[in-house]
Amino acid sequence: MWVQTSDEDRILEITFFRDRFDRYPLDQGRFLGWALRRDVEYRGDPLLSVETLFPVDELFESVRQRDENVWLGKGRESVQWFLELVQERRNGMQQDPNSEVERSEGDGIP
């Protein structure tokens, strides 16, 4: 994935994005389009790419509270996919974490 950063650098990154999203809420859609690309194949949870840069739950709550008509073009697609992925993750967490989930060969999950 990306280069490992120190805890101090991670705090600075989160602070930067939080400030940016507060000032320019539409940048959340741009950020998701950049951090959660649809033109790559993910091994595992795609949300991990977002999580390395910003807390997923905080971003989810912020994005969810906005009117869906505020998102433009690709930002709207990115936001919608992000919301779906978080819901899937949360639904998966409600299942017994010790239970095996059967996956077919064609589902793209190793």
N, C-alpha and C positions, 0 to 999 in steps of 0.2 A: 504494500500500500504506500503510504507517504512516509517521509522521514520522521523518525521519532523525535519529539521535542521534549524539552524539560517541562516540569510542572509550572514553572514561572512563565515560560513562553506560552503554554497552553492557556493559562489564565489571561494573558495579554490578548491572545487570539479571540477567546470567548468574549472578553470585554469589548474588543473592537467590533465583532459581529453584533453583539447585543446593542451597542450604541448605534451602529449603522441601521439595524432593523427598527430601532425606536424612531430614528430620524426619517428613514425612507422605507416604510413597510413593504413596498412593492419589491424591494431588493431581496426579500425572503424568497420570492418566486425565482428570481435570477440566481440566487445562491443555490437553491435546490436544483435548478437546471444544470448548474456547473458541478455541484458535489454529488448529485444523484443522476448520473447520465444514463440514458436509456439505450445508447448505442454501444454499450459494452456488456459482456457476459460476466455476471457476478458468481463467485464461488461462495455460497453461503448468503448471509443476510446483507442485502444492499444498503441497509441503513447504517451499517458500520462505517461506510465512507463519510456519511454525514456526521456520525457520532465522534469521529476523530477531530472534528472542527468545532462542533457546537452540540450542546445537550439536546437530544432528539425530543424528549418530553417537553422541554421548554419551548422548542420551536413548534411542536405539534399544537400546544395550547394557544400559542400566539397566532398561528396560521388558521386554526379552527375557528377562532373568534372573529375573523374578518369575513365580510360579505364575499361570497364566491364570485360576484360580478366585478370585484376590484382587480382580479388577476387578469393579465393580458397574455394572449397568444401562448407561447411555449411555457411561460410562467404558470399559466393555468394548468397545463398538462402536467408539469413537474409537481405542482402543489397537489393535484388530485392523486397522482401516483404515490407521493409521499404519504398522504392521508390514508390511502389504501394499505400501504406497507405497514404503517404504524398500527392500524386496526388489525391486520393479519397477525402482527407480532403480539399484540395484546390478547387476541383470541387464542393464540398458541400458548400463551403463558397461563391461560385459564385452564388448559388441559393439564392432566397429570404430567409433570416434567419428567417423570421416570418411565413413562410409557413410550414404546417404540412407535414411530409414525412410519407407516409403510409408504414408500415412494416408488413410482414407476421409473423405468430407465429413461423415458423420454421427458421427464419433468425438469431437466436441466439442473437438478440439485445433486451434487456428488455424494 
